Amino acid sequence: MATPMKRILVIAKHNPAEALRVAAGLSLLHTELRVLGIGAWPDTAAVREQQELVEFIEIPCEAVTDPAEAPARVAAAVAQADVVYQL
């Protein structure tokens, strides 16, 4: 019997570049993976590099830029996930 695929959510709040790097590494587990950024993605070389990798791997990645919308979006994403990482 096959094990059901886990749904993993990576929340990028304090360290967006590291959160994107972790998501890329977790893609090796062959799981359903999603990245949710809290706030706009910083315009740094480290973040851009990781965003390119995440895009290449085709991991869904979005940023919640409206502070009023963030709690509801995070709650909905967490409710759909089996595992949550916050960085």
N, CA, C and O atoms as a CHARMM CRD file, in Angstrom:
* protein
*
  348
    1    1 MET  N      0.84800  -1.17200   0.00000 PROA 1      0.00000
    2    1 MET  CA     0.00000   0.00000   0.00000 PROA 1      0.00000
    3    1 MET  C      0.89600   1.24000   0.00000 PROA 1      0.00000
    4    1 MET  O      1.83300   1.33300   0.79300 PROA 1      0.00000
    5    2 ALA  N      0.61200   2.17000  -0.87400 PROA 2      0.00000
    6    2 ALA  CA     1.41500   3.38700  -0.99000 PROA 2      0.00000
    7    2 ALA  C      1.08500   4.35900   0.13700 PROA 2      0.00000
    8    2 ALA  O     -0.06600   4.49700   0.55000 PROA 2      0.00000
    9    3 THR  N      2.12600   5.02500   0.62100 PROA 3      0.00000
   10    3 THR  CA     1.93900   6.03300   1.65500 PROA 3      0.00000
   11    3 THR  C      1.41300   7.30400   1.00100 PROA 3      0.00000
   12    3 THR  O      1.95400   7.72300  -0.02200 PROA 3      0.00000
   13    4 PRO  N      0.37900   7.93100   1.55500 PROA 4      0.00000
   14    4 PRO  CA    -0.13400   9.15900   0.95500 PROA 4      0.00000
   15    4 PRO  C      0.92900  10.26000   0.98400 PROA 4      0.00000
   16    4 PRO  O      1.74100  10.34100   1.90500 PROA 4      0.00000
   17    5 MET  N      0.90000  11.09900  -0.04500 PROA 5      0.00000
   18    5 MET  CA     1.86100  12.18100  -0.15500 PROA 5      0.00000
   19    5 MET  C      1.57700  13.25000   0.90300 PROA 5      0.00000
   20    5 MET  O      0.43800  13.69100   1.05400 PROA 5      0.00000
   21    6 LYS  N      2.60200  13.65800   1.62100 PROA 6      0.00000
   22    6 LYS  CA     2.46200  14.71300   2.63000 PROA 6      0.00000
   23    6 LYS  C      2.38100  16.07600   1.94400 PROA 6      0.00000
   24    6 LYS  O      3.00000  16.29600   0.90300 PROA 6      0.00000
   25    7 ARG  N      1.62400  16.97000   2.53200 PROA 7      0.00000
   26    7 ARG  CA     1.53500  18.35200   2.05700 PROA 7      0.00000
   27    7 ARG  C      2.35800  19.20800   3.00900 PROA 7      0.00000
   28    7 ARG  O      2.04100  19.31400   4.19400 PROA 7      0.00000
   29    8 ILE  N      3.41300  19.81300   2.48600 PROA 8      0.00000
   30    8 ILE  CA     4.32200  20.60400   3.31000 PROA 8      0.00000
   31    8 ILE  C      4.18700  22.07700   2.93600 PROA 8      0.00000
   32    8 ILE  O      4.17600  22.44400   1.76100 PROA 8      0.00000
   33    9 LEU  N      4.08500  22.90100   3.96100 PROA 9      0.00000
   34    9 LEU  CA     4.03400  24.35400   3.80000 PROA 9      0.00000
   35    9 LEU  C      5.27700  24.94700   4.44100 PROA 9      0.00000
   36    9 LEU  O      5.60400  24.63500   5.58600 PROA 9      0.00000
   37   10 VAL  N      5.96800  25.80100   3.69900 PROA 10     0.00000
   38   10 VAL  CA     7.10100  26.54400   4.23800 PROA 10     0.00000
   39   10 VAL  C      6.67500  28.01300   4.28700 PROA 10     0.00000
   40   10 VAL  O      6.35400  28.61300   3.26200 PROA 10     0.00000
   41   11 ILE  N      6.67800  28.57900   5.49300 PROA 11     0.00000
   42   11 ILE  CA     6.31400  29.98200   5.66900 PROA 11     0.00000
   43   11 ILE  C      7.59900  30.78900   5.78600 PROA 11     0.00000
   44   11 ILE  O      8.42700  30.54100   6.66300 PROA 11     0.00000
   45   12 ALA  N      7.75100  31.75300   4.89200 PROA 12     0.00000
   46   12 ALA  CA     8.93600  32.60900   4.87700 PROA 12     0.00000
   47   12 ALA  C      8.58500  33.91900   5.56300 PROA 12     0.00000
   48   12 ALA  O      7.92100  34.78000   4.98500 PROA 12     0.00000
   49   13 LYS  N      9.03900  34.06000   6.81000 PROA 13     0.00000
   50   13 LYS  CA     8.70700  35.27000   7.56300 PROA 13     0.00000
   51   13 LYS  C      9.96500  36.03300   7.96500 PROA 13     0.00000
   52   13 LYS  O     10.10400  37.21000   7.63200 PROA 13     0.00000
   53   14 HSD  N     10.86700  35.39100   8.66600 PROA 14     0.00000
   54   14 HSD  CA    12.04600  36.08500   9.19200 PROA 14     0.00000
   55   14 HSD  C     13.27100  35.94900   8.30000 PROA 14     0.00000
   56   14 HSD  O     14.12100  36.83900   8.28300 PROA 14     0.00000
   57   15 ASN  N     13.37700  34.84300   7.55600 PROA 15     0.00000
   58   15 ASN  CA    14.55000  34.59400   6.72000 PROA 15     0.00000
   59   15 ASN  C     14.09600  34.01800   5.37700 PROA 15     0.00000
   60   15 ASN  O     14.15600  32.80700   5.16900 PROA 15     0.00000
   61   16 PRO  N     13.64000  34.88800   4.46500 PROA 16     0.00000
   62   16 PRO  CA    13.07300  34.41100   3.19600 PROA 16     0.00000
   63   16 PRO  C     14.03500  33.58200   2.35100 PROA 16     0.00000
   64   16 PRO  O     13.62600  32.57800   1.76800 PROA 16     0.00000
   65   17 ALA  N     15.30000  33.97900   2.27300 PROA 17     0.00000
   66   17 ALA  CA    16.25700  33.22100   1.45200 PROA 17     0.00000
   67   17 ALA  C     16.40900  31.80400   1.99000 PROA 17     0.00000
   68   17 ALA  O     16.44000  30.84500   1.21800 PROA 17     0.00000
   69   18 GLU  N     16.50500  31.66800   3.29700 PROA 18     0.00000
   70   18 GLU  CA    16.65000  30.33900   3.91400 PROA 18     0.00000
   71   18 GLU  C     15.37600  29.52200   3.74200 PROA 18     0.00000
   72   18 GLU  O     15.45000  28.31300   3.52100 PROA 18     0.00000
   73   19 ALA  N     14.21900  30.15100   3.83700 PROA 19     0.00000
   74   19 ALA  CA    12.95700  29.43200   3.65000 PROA 19     0.00000
   75   19 ALA  C     12.86700  28.87300   2.23200 PROA 19     0.00000
   76   19 ALA  O     12.43300  27.73600   2.04100 PROA 19     0.00000
   77   20 LEU  N     13.26800  29.65400   1.24800 PROA 20     0.00000
   78   20 LEU  CA    13.25600  29.18800  -0.13400 PROA 20     0.00000
   79   20 LEU  C     14.26600  28.05600  -0.32900 PROA 20     0.00000
   80   20 LEU  O     13.99000  27.10000  -1.05300 PROA 20     0.00000
   81   21 ARG  N     15.43000  28.15700   0.31000 PROA 21     0.00000
   82   21 ARG  CA    16.44400  27.10700   0.21600 PROA 21     0.00000
   83   21 ARG  C     15.92900  25.80700   0.84300 PROA 21     0.00000
   84   21 ARG  O     16.12300  24.72500   0.28900 PROA 21     0.00000
   85   22 VAL  N     15.27900  25.91900   1.98700 PROA 22     0.00000
   86   22 VAL  CA    14.70600  24.74700   2.65100 PROA 22     0.00000
   87   22 VAL  C     13.64200  24.10500   1.75400 PROA 22     0.00000
   88   22 VAL  O     13.59300  22.88100   1.62900 PROA 22     0.00000
   89   23 ALA  N     12.80000  24.91900   1.13600 PROA 23     0.00000
   90   23 ALA  CA    11.76400  24.38500   0.24100 PROA 23     0.00000
   91   23 ALA  C     12.39900  23.61500  -0.91000 PROA 23     0.00000
   92   23 ALA  O     11.92100  22.54500  -1.28600 PROA 23     0.00000
   93   24 ALA  N     13.47300  24.15800  -1.46700 PROA 24     0.00000
   94   24 ALA  CA    14.15700  23.46400  -2.56000 PROA 24     0.00000
   95   24 ALA  C     14.68300  22.11800  -2.08400 PROA 24     0.00000
   96   24 ALA  O     14.57200  21.12300  -2.80000 PROA 24     0.00000
   97   25 GLY  N     15.24800  22.07600  -0.89500 PROA 25     0.00000
   98   25 GLY  CA    15.74600  20.81400  -0.34400 PROA 25     0.00000
   99   25 GLY  C     14.62800  19.83200  -0.06700 PROA 25     0.00000
  100   25 GLY  O     14.78200  18.63500  -0.30800 PROA 25     0.00000
  101   26 LEU  N     13.51800  20.31400   0.43100 PROA 26     0.00000
  102   26 LEU  CA    12.38400  19.43200   0.71900 PROA 26     0.00000
  103   26 LEU  C     11.77500  18.84000  -0.55000 PROA 26     0.00000
  104   26 LEU  O     11.09000  17.81900  -0.49300 PROA 26     0.00000
  105   27 SER  N     12.02000  19.46800  -1.68000 PROA 27     0.00000
  106   27 SER  CA    11.47500  18.94700  -2.94100 PROA 27     0.00000
  107   27 SER  C     12.03300  17.56000  -3.24900 PROA 27     0.00000
  108   27 SER  O     11.43500  16.81500  -4.02500 PROA 27     0.00000
  109   28 LEU  N     13.15900  17.20800  -2.65600 PROA 28     0.00000
  110   28 LEU  CA    13.74200  15.88600  -2.86300 PROA 28     0.00000
  111   28 LEU  C     12.88900  14.77500  -2.24400 PROA 28     0.00000
  112   28 LEU  O     13.04400  13.60500  -2.59600 PROA 28     0.00000
  113   29 LEU  N     11.99900  15.13500  -1.33300 PROA 29     0.00000
  114   29 LEU  CA    11.14700  14.14400  -0.66700 PROA 29     0.00000
  115   29 LEU  C      9.95600  13.71300  -1.51400 PROA 29     0.00000
  116   29 LEU  O      9.20900  12.81800  -1.11700 PROA 29     0.00000
  117   30 HSD  N      9.76600  14.34000  -2.68200 PROA 30     0.00000
  118   30 HSD  CA     8.64500  14.02800  -3.56400 PROA 30     0.00000
  119   30 HSD  C      7.31300  14.21800  -2.83400 PROA 30     0.00000
  120   30 HSD  O      6.45600  13.33500  -2.82200 PROA 30     0.00000
  121   31 THR  N      7.17200  15.37600  -2.23800 PROA 31     0.00000
  122   31 THR  CA     5.94800  15.72200  -1.51900 PROA 31     0.00000
  123   31 THR  C      5.26200  16.88000  -2.22800 PROA 31     0.00000
  124   31 THR  O      5.82800  17.50600  -3.12300 PROA 31     0.00000
  125   32 GLU  N      4.04500  17.14700  -1.81200 PROA 32     0.00000
  126   32 GLU  CA     3.34900  18.34400  -2.28100 PROA 32     0.00000
  127   32 GLU  C      3.86800  19.49200  -1.43400 PROA 32     0.00000
  128   32 GLU  O      3.74600  19.46000  -0.20900 PROA 32     0.00000
  129   33 LEU  N      4.44100  20.49500  -2.06100 PROA 33     0.00000
  130   33 LEU  CA     5.16500  21.54300  -1.35600 PROA 33     0.00000
  131   33 LEU  C      4.66500  22.91300  -1.79200 PROA 33     0.00000
  132   33 LEU  O      4.31500  23.12000  -2.95400 PROA 33     0.00000
  133   34 ARG  N      4.63600  23.84600  -0.84400 PROA 34     0.00000
  134   34 ARG  CA     4.17400  25.21000  -1.11800 PROA 34     0.00000
  135   34 ARG  C      4.95400  26.16200  -0.22800 PROA 34     0.00000
  136   34 ARG  O      5.26800  25.83700   0.91700 PROA 34     0.00000
  137   35 VAL  N      5.27100  27.35700  -0.76500 PROA 35     0.00000
  138   35 VAL  CA     5.95700  28.39000   0.01600 PROA 35     0.00000
  139   35 VAL  C      5.04700  29.60500   0.09000 PROA 35     0.00000
  140   35 VAL  O      4.50100  30.05500  -0.91800 PROA 35     0.00000
  141   36 LEU  N      4.89200  30.13000   1.30400 PROA 36     0.00000
  142   36 LEU  CA     4.08100  31.32400   1.52300 PROA 36     0.00000
  143   36 LEU  C      4.95300  32.36300   2.21100 PROA 36     0.00000
  144   36 LEU  O      5.38500  32.16400   3.34600 PROA 36     0.00000
  145   37 GLY  N      5.20900  33.45600   1.53500 PROA 37     0.00000
  146   37 GLY  CA     6.01100  34.53500   2.09900 PROA 37     0.00000
  147   37 GLY  C      5.11500  35.54100   2.80300 PROA 37     0.00000
  148   37 GLY  O      4.04500  35.89400   2.30800 PROA 37     0.00000
  149   38 ILE  N      5.56500  35.99600   3.95600 PROA 38     0.00000
  150   38 ILE  CA     4.83600  37.02500   4.69500 PROA 38     0.00000
  151   38 ILE  C      5.54800  38.34500   4.41500 PROA 38     0.00000
  152   38 ILE  O      6.67100  38.56000   4.87100 PROA 38     0.00000
  153   39 GLY  N      4.90300  39.20700   3.67900 PROA 39     0.00000
  154   39 GLY  CA     5.51900  40.45500   3.24100 PROA 39     0.00000
  155   39 GLY  C      6.14900  40.26400   1.86500 PROA 39     0.00000
  156   39 GLY  O      6.23200  39.14900   1.35000 PROA 39     0.00000
  157   40 ALA  N      6.58500  41.36700   1.29000 PROA 40     0.00000
  158   40 ALA  CA     7.21000  41.31600  -0.03400 PROA 40     0.00000
  159   40 ALA  C      8.55900  40.61100   0.05400 PROA 40     0.00000
  160   40 ALA  O      9.25300  40.70700   1.06600 PROA 40     0.00000
  161   41 TRP  N      8.92500  39.90100  -1.01300 PROA 41     0.00000
  162   41 TRP  CA    10.22500  39.25000  -1.05000 PROA 41     0.00000
  163   41 TRP  C     11.31300  40.31600  -1.09900 PROA 41     0.00000
  164   41 TRP  O     11.24100  41.22200  -1.92900 PROA 41     0.00000
  165   42 PRO  N     12.31500  40.23000  -0.23500 PROA 42     0.00000
  166   42 PRO  CA    13.40600  41.20500  -0.27500 PROA 42     0.00000
  167   42 PRO  C     14.14800  41.11900  -1.61400 PROA 42     0.00000
  168   42 PRO  O     14.31000  40.03800  -2.17800 PROA 42     0.00000
  169   43 ASP  N     14.58000  42.24100  -2.09400 PROA 43     0.00000
  170   43 ASP  CA    15.30700  42.28600  -3.36200 PROA 43     0.00000
  171   43 ASP  C     16.79800  42.14200  -3.08200 PROA 43     0.00000
  172   43 ASP  O     17.55700  43.10800  -3.15200 PROA 43     0.00000
  173   44 THR  N     17.19700  40.91800  -2.76400 PROA 44     0.00000
  174   44 THR  CA    18.60000  40.63100  -2.49200 PROA 44     0.00000
  175   44 THR  C     19.05800  39.51000  -3.42700 PROA 44     0.00000
  176   44 THR  O     18.24800  38.76000  -3.97000 PROA 44     0.00000
  177   45 ALA  N     20.36300  39.42000  -3.59700 PROA 45     0.00000
  178   45 ALA  CA    20.91800  38.38800  -4.47000 PROA 45     0.00000
  179   45 ALA  C     20.56900  36.99300  -3.95700 PROA 45     0.00000
  180   45 ALA  O     20.24700  36.10300  -4.74500 PROA 45     0.00000
  181   46 ALA  N     20.63100  36.80000  -2.64300 PROA 46     0.00000
  182   46 ALA  CA    20.33300  35.48000  -2.06100 PROA 46     0.00000
  183   46 ALA  C     18.88600  35.06800  -2.33500 PROA 46     0.00000
  184   46 ALA  O     18.62400  33.92100  -2.69700 PROA 46     0.00000
  185   47 VAL  N     17.96400  35.98500  -2.16600 PROA 47     0.00000
  186   47 VAL  CA    16.54900  35.67000  -2.40800 PROA 47     0.00000
  187   47 VAL  C     16.31700  35.41200  -3.89000 PROA 47     0.00000
  188   47 VAL  O     15.64300  34.44600  -4.24700 PROA 47     0.00000
  189   48 ARG  N     16.85900  36.25500  -4.75500 PROA 48     0.00000
  190   48 ARG  CA    16.67800  36.06200  -6.20100 PROA 48     0.00000
  191   48 ARG  C     17.22000  34.70800  -6.65400 PROA 48     0.00000
  192   48 ARG  O     16.59200  34.02200  -7.46100 PROA 48     0.00000
  193   49 GLU  N     18.37200  34.33100  -6.14100 PROA 49     0.00000
  194   49 GLU  CA    18.97400  33.04300  -6.49600 PROA 49     0.00000
  195   49 GLU  C     18.06800  31.89100  -6.09800 PROA 49     0.00000
  196   49 GLU  O     17.83800  30.97500  -6.88800 PROA 49     0.00000
  197   50 GLN  N     17.55200  31.93400  -4.87100 PROA 50     0.00000
  198   50 GLN  CA    16.67500  30.85900  -4.40000 PROA 50     0.00000
  199   50 GLN  C     15.33400  30.86800  -5.13500 PROA 50     0.00000
  200   50 GLN  O     14.75700  29.81000  -5.38600 PROA 50     0.00000
  201   51 GLN  N     14.83800  32.06400  -5.48300 PROA 51     0.00000
  202   51 GLN  CA    13.58300  32.13800  -6.23400 PROA 51     0.00000
  203   51 GLN  C     13.73700  31.48200  -7.60500 PROA 51     0.00000
  204   51 GLN  O     12.82300  30.80300  -8.07300 PROA 51     0.00000
  205   52 GLU  N     14.87200  31.67900  -8.24000 PROA 52     0.00000
  206   52 GLU  CA    15.11900  31.03100  -9.53100 PROA 52     0.00000
  207   52 GLU  C     15.08900  29.51900  -9.38800 PROA 52     0.00000
  208   52 GLU  O     14.50600  28.82600 -10.22100 PROA 52     0.00000
  209   53 LEU  N     15.71000  29.00700  -8.34500 PROA 53     0.00000
  210   53 LEU  CA    15.73400  27.56100  -8.11200 PROA 53     0.00000
  211   53 LEU  C     14.33300  27.02700  -7.84700 PROA 53     0.00000
  212   53 LEU  O     13.93000  26.01400  -8.41900 PROA 53     0.00000
  213   54 VAL  N     13.59600  27.70800  -6.98100 PROA 54     0.00000
  214   54 VAL  CA    12.22900  27.27600  -6.64200 PROA 54     0.00000
  215   54 VAL  C     11.33800  27.32100  -7.88600 PROA 54     0.00000
  216   54 VAL  O     10.50200  26.44000  -8.08800 PROA 54     0.00000
  217   55 GLU  N     11.52000  28.33400  -8.70400 PROA 55     0.00000
  218   55 GLU  CA    10.74800  28.43200  -9.94300 PROA 55     0.00000
  219   55 GLU  C     11.11000  27.28000 -10.88800 PROA 55     0.00000
  220   55 GLU  O     10.22900  26.68700 -11.51000 PROA 55     0.00000
  221   56 PHE  N     12.39000  26.96900 -10.99200 PROA 56     0.00000
  222   56 PHE  CA    12.83800  25.87300 -11.85700 PROA 56     0.00000
  223   56 PHE  C     12.24900  24.54000 -11.40600 PROA 56     0.00000
  224   56 PHE  O     11.84000  23.72400 -12.23200 PROA 56     0.00000
  225   57 ILE  N     12.20900  24.32500 -10.10100 PROA 57     0.00000
  226   57 ILE  CA    11.66800  23.08300  -9.54600 PROA 57     0.00000
  227   57 ILE  C     10.13900  23.07600  -9.61800 PROA 57     0.00000
  228   57 ILE  O      9.51100  22.03200  -9.44100 PROA 57     0.00000
  229   58 GLU  N      9.55200  24.22400  -9.87400 PROA 58     0.00000
  230   58 GLU  CA     8.09800  24.39600  -9.98600 PROA 58     0.00000
  231   58 GLU  C      7.38100  24.20900  -8.65000 PROA 58     0.00000
  232   58 GLU  O      6.36100  23.52600  -8.56300 PROA 58     0.00000
  233   59 ILE  N      7.93900  24.83000  -7.61600 PROA 59     0.00000
  234   59 ILE  CA     7.28600  24.84900  -6.31100 PROA 59     0.00000
  235   59 ILE  C      6.39600  26.08300  -6.25800 PROA 59     0.00000
  236   59 ILE  O      6.88600  27.18800  -6.48800 PROA 59     0.00000
  237   60 PRO  N      5.10500  25.93700  -5.96400 PROA 60     0.00000
  238   60 PRO  CA     4.24300  27.10900  -5.84400 PROA 60     0.00000
  239   60 PRO  C      4.76000  28.03100  -4.73900 PROA 60     0.00000
  240   60 PRO  O      5.01000  27.60200  -3.61300 PROA 60     0.00000
  241   61 CYS  N      4.91000  29.29600  -5.09000 PROA 61     0.00000
  242   61 CYS  CA     5.50800  30.26300  -4.17800 PROA 61     0.00000
  243   61 CYS  C      4.74800  31.57700  -4.31700 PROA 61     0.00000
  244   61 CYS  O      4.59700  32.10800  -5.41700 PROA 61     0.00000
  245   62 GLU  N      4.27400  32.09100  -3.19500 PROA 62     0.00000
  246   62 GLU  CA     3.53600  33.35800  -3.23800 PROA 62     0.00000
  247   62 GLU  C      3.87900  34.18900  -2.01900 PROA 62     0.00000
  248   62 GLU  O      4.36100  33.67100  -1.01100 PROA 62     0.00000
  249   63 ALA  N      3.62600  35.48000  -2.12300 PROA 63     0.00000
  250   63 ALA  CA     3.87100  36.39300  -1.00800 PROA 63     0.00000
  251   63 ALA  C      2.57600  37.10900  -0.65900 PROA 63     0.00000
  252   63 ALA  O      1.83500  37.54600  -1.54000 PROA 63     0.00000
  253   64 VAL  N      2.31400  37.22400   0.62700 PROA 64     0.00000
  254   64 VAL  CA     1.15700  37.97800   1.11700 PROA 64     0.00000
  255   64 VAL  C      1.69500  39.34400   1.51900 PROA 64     0.00000
  256   64 VAL  O      2.40700  39.46500   2.51600 PROA 64     0.00000
  257   65 THR  N      1.36200  40.35900   0.75800 PROA 65     0.00000
  258   65 THR  CA     1.90700  41.69400   1.01900 PROA 65     0.00000
  259   65 THR  C      0.95400  42.59500   1.79800 PROA 65     0.00000
  260   65 THR  O      1.36500  43.63700   2.30800 PROA 65     0.00000
  261   66 ASP  N     -0.30000  42.20700   1.89300 PROA 66     0.00000
  262   66 ASP  CA    -1.28000  42.99700   2.64700 PROA 66     0.00000
  263   66 ASP  C     -1.32000  42.47400   4.08600 PROA 66     0.00000
  264   66 ASP  O     -1.77700  41.35500   4.31900 PROA 66     0.00000
  265   67 PRO  N     -0.84600  43.27500   5.06000 PROA 67     0.00000
  266   67 PRO  CA    -0.81300  42.80200   6.45700 PROA 67     0.00000
  267   67 PRO  C     -2.18300  42.38600   6.99800 PROA 67     0.00000
  268   67 PRO  O     -2.26700  41.48500   7.83200 PROA 67     0.00000
  269   68 ALA  N     -3.23500  43.01900   6.54100 PROA 68     0.00000
  270   68 ALA  CA    -4.57300  42.67400   7.02500 PROA 68     0.00000
  271   68 ALA  C     -5.01800  41.30800   6.51000 PROA 68     0.00000
  272   68 ALA  O     -5.83700  40.63700   7.13900 PROA 68     0.00000
  273   69 GLU  N     -4.48100  40.90600   5.37900 PROA 69     0.00000
  274   69 GLU  CA    -4.86400  39.64300   4.75700 PROA 69     0.00000
  275   69 GLU  C     -4.02000  38.46700   5.26700 PROA 69     0.00000
  276   69 GLU  O     -4.42800  37.31100   5.14800 PROA 69     0.00000
  277   70 ALA  N     -2.86000  38.75900   5.82800 PROA 70     0.00000
  278   70 ALA  CA    -1.89900  37.72100   6.21000 PROA 70     0.00000
  279   70 ALA  C     -2.46400  36.66900   7.17600 PROA 70     0.00000
  280   70 ALA  O     -2.31000  35.47900   6.90500 PROA 70     0.00000
  281   71 PRO  N     -3.10700  37.04600   8.28200 PROA 71     0.00000
  282   71 PRO  CA    -3.56900  36.00800   9.21500 PROA 71     0.00000
  283   71 PRO  C     -4.52300  34.98600   8.57800 PROA 71     0.00000
  284   71 PRO  O     -4.40100  33.78700   8.82600 PROA 71     0.00000
  285   72 ALA  N     -5.44800  35.45200   7.77800 PROA 72     0.00000
  286   72 ALA  CA    -6.40300  34.53300   7.15000 PROA 72     0.00000
  287   72 ALA  C     -5.72300  33.64500   6.12000 PROA 72     0.00000
  288   72 ALA  O     -6.03800  32.45800   6.02300 PROA 72     0.00000
  289   73 ARG  N     -4.79500  34.20300   5.34800 PROA 73     0.00000
  290   73 ARG  CA    -4.08700  33.41700   4.32500 PROA 73     0.00000
  291   73 ARG  C     -3.19900  32.35900   4.97200 PROA 73     0.00000
  292   73 ARG  O     -3.14100  31.22100   4.50600 PROA 73     0.00000
  293   74 VAL  N     -2.50900  32.73500   6.04600 PROA 74     0.00000
  294   74 VAL  CA    -1.64800  31.78000   6.74100 PROA 74     0.00000
  295   74 VAL  C     -2.50100  30.67900   7.36300 PROA 74     0.00000
  296   74 VAL  O     -2.16000  29.50000   7.25800 PROA 74     0.00000
  297   75 ALA  N     -3.59700  31.04700   8.00500 PROA 75     0.00000
  298   75 ALA  CA    -4.47600  30.05300   8.63600 PROA 75     0.00000
  299   75 ALA  C     -5.01700  29.06000   7.60200 PROA 75     0.00000
  300   75 ALA  O     -5.05600  27.85600   7.85600 PROA 75     0.00000
  301   76 ALA  N     -5.43000  29.56300   6.45100 PROA 76     0.00000
  302   76 ALA  CA    -5.95200  28.67900   5.40800 PROA 76     0.00000
  303   76 ALA  C     -4.86300  27.73700   4.88800 PROA 76     0.00000
  304   76 ALA  O     -5.11400  26.55300   4.66700 PROA 76     0.00000
  305   77 ALA  N     -3.66100  28.26800   4.69600 PROA 77     0.00000
  306   77 ALA  CA    -2.55600  27.44300   4.19800 PROA 77     0.00000
  307   77 ALA  C     -2.15700  26.38600   5.22400 PROA 77     0.00000
  308   77 ALA  O     -1.90600  25.23600   4.86400 PROA 77     0.00000
  309   78 VAL  N     -2.09800  26.76600   6.49300 PROA 78     0.00000
  310   78 VAL  CA    -1.74400  25.82100   7.55000 PROA 78     0.00000
  311   78 VAL  C     -2.80400  24.71400   7.65800 PROA 78     0.00000
  312   78 VAL  O     -2.46400  23.54700   7.85600 PROA 78     0.00000
  313   79 ALA  N     -4.06600  25.07400   7.53000 PROA 79     0.00000
  314   79 ALA  CA    -5.13900  24.09000   7.62500 PROA 79     0.00000
  315   79 ALA  C     -5.05900  23.03100   6.52300 PROA 79     0.00000
  316   79 ALA  O     -5.52000  21.90500   6.70600 PROA 79     0.00000
  317   80 GLN  N     -4.47100  23.39600   5.37800 PROA 80     0.00000
  318   80 GLN  CA    -4.35000  22.45700   4.26000 PROA 80     0.00000
  319   80 GLN  C     -3.07900  21.61300   4.32400 PROA 80     0.00000
  320   80 GLN  O     -2.94000  20.65200   3.56700 PROA 80     0.00000
  321   81 ALA  N     -2.15800  21.95700   5.21000 PROA 81     0.00000
  322   81 ALA  CA    -0.85100  21.28300   5.25200 PROA 81     0.00000
  323   81 ALA  C     -0.80700  20.19100   6.30700 PROA 81     0.00000
  324   81 ALA  O     -1.51100  20.24900   7.31500 PROA 81     0.00000
  325   82 ASP  N      0.03500  19.19300   6.05500 PROA 82     0.00000
  326   82 ASP  CA     0.30100  18.15900   7.03600 PROA 82     0.00000
  327   82 ASP  C      1.48800  18.54400   7.91300 PROA 82     0.00000
  328   82 ASP  O      1.54700  18.17900   9.08700 PROA 82     0.00000
  329   83 VAL  N      2.42900  19.28200   7.33500 PROA 83     0.00000
  330   83 VAL  CA     3.65100  19.70700   8.02100 PROA 83     0.00000
  331   83 VAL  C      3.88500  21.17200   7.67400 PROA 83     0.00000
  332   83 VAL  O      3.70400  21.58500   6.52800 PROA 83     0.00000
  333   84 VAL  N      4.29600  21.96800   8.68900 PROA 84     0.00000
  334   84 VAL  CA     4.56100  23.39300   8.46800 PROA 84     0.00000
  335   84 VAL  C      5.92700  23.73400   9.03500 PROA 84     0.00000
  336   84 VAL  O      6.25800  23.38100  10.16700 PROA 84     0.00000
  337   85 TYR  N      6.71400  24.43100   8.22000 PROA 85     0.00000
  338   85 TYR  CA     7.99500  24.98700   8.65700 PROA 85     0.00000
  339   85 TYR  C      7.88200  26.49500   8.56600 PROA 85     0.00000
  340   85 TYR  O      7.36100  27.01700   7.58000 PROA 85     0.00000
  341   86 GLN  N      8.36000  27.20000   9.57400 PROA 86     0.00000
  342   86 GLN  CA     8.38500  28.66500   9.52000 PROA 86     0.00000
  343   86 GLN  C      9.81900  29.12400   9.74100 PROA 86     0.00000
  344   86 GLN  O     10.45800  28.76800  10.73100 PROA 86     0.00000
  345   87 LEU  N     10.29900  29.90200   8.82100 PROA 87     0.00000
  346   87 LEU  CA    11.65800  30.43000   8.93400 PROA 87     0.00000
  347   87 LEU  C     11.61100  31.93900   8.79700 PROA 87     0.00000
  348   87 LEU  O     12.64900  32.59700   8.86000 PROA 87     0.00000
